[in-house]
Amino acid sequence: MSRDRIAECFARCRAEGRSALVGYLTAGDPDVATSEELLLTLADKVDILEIGMPFSDPMADGPVIQAASERALEAGTSIRDVFALAAKVNSSCPDTSIILMGYANVPYALGFEQFSEQAANAGVDGVLIVDLPPEEGAVCDHALKKNGLHRILLLSPTSSDERIKLASDAASGFIYYVSLTGITGAEMGETAAVKQQVEKIRSFSSLPICVGFGIKTAEQAAKVAAFSDGVVIGSHFVAQIPQHSNDRGAMVAALEKAASSMRSAVRKGRV
């Protein structure tokens, strides 16, 4: 990684007085060809694109993203397709940061050395492995650092001070704060409580803090943008796919409209 696009992203957003928009889609959903068009559409609207690596048992995800993984796997999506899609996004949207998000089984099966090298070659900037806590970082940290990849770590409302410090010391790029104790797509809790936890994490870390899980409306996005460095939208974007499963053009248009709305909300949140 010759440039740190994640650092550039947050510096640019700070200069513009706004929070970053982080958008998620599962690679290969509903099929690889359509997924490419959807990812490129979303990459054009967000600051950081999270590309989900489809997995058969996405235990931290709610029904919307679980179904996305099922559709992608049924379409035959492989990790090679994930890298190829990331490379297409990297080529078309060189200023958009790319994060691969998923579960440890996927890179472990390939081998973290090979996984990290191929991810870096595809233009990926960082990796978020949901079920690989900081205590287990020895299995991947060296390979990720060797290839210039950030390791994004999660914190939640139940994280103790000790755990916040541990994650803050081990993470790079940014910290992903999960706004609720539940799965993706669940209802977000009170914004005031989320803000309080974000402020607490700031006392331990100088890294940017992005907030995700449960943000479904432009109003919620604007409220979170007022105190966070980034707002993560996942299930809301993924939900546009099955709603227009028989019309690819309408599917792309719906995603573009949803992303544009969230982009405007995030910008307004800091005005």
Secondary structure, 3 states (H helix, E strand, C coil): CCCCHHHHHHHHHHHCCCCEEEEEEECCCCCHHHHHHHHHHHHCCCCEEEEECCCCCCCCCCHHHHHHHHHHHHCCCCHHHHHHHHHHHHHHCCCCEEEEEECCHHHHHHCHHHHHHHHHHCCCCEEEECCCCHHHHHHCHHHHHHCCCEECEEECCCCCHHHHHHHHHHCCCCEEEECCCCCCCCCCCCHHHHHHHHHHHHCCCCCCEEEECCCCCHHHHHHHHCCCCEEEECHHHHCHHHHCCCCHHHHHHHHHHHHHHHHHHHHHCCC
